[in-house]
């Protein structure tokens, strides 16, 4: 199924502006997917951390000590690193999105300039 923005213009030769626009649309979608993955991972990490802390505190342990115990677990570092990696991936895709937009703007300006010269 096509997205509403997927417009096919018949009998028109594709140019660099079309390619820039397609790259920009792909970058938007890639960033959206990465953001959802990041949000899901961070939510699951925080839920796990809160549940574990609550379980430790149920045994009459202070919140500070419970947090220290959690952060010393191998599982905590694995979950934290996974969440952080997904956040870095989302930020990288956000920067690619901005570059795609800038390339589109540059190509649009170039084509406007070329039309002015004709």
Secondary structure, DSSP 8 states (H G I E B T S, - for coil): ---TT----TT----HHHHHHHHHHHHHHHHHHHHHHHHHHHHHHHHHHHHHHHHHHTTS--HHHHHHHHHTSHHHHHHHHHHHHHHHHHHHHHHHHHHHHHHHHHHHHHHHHHHHH-
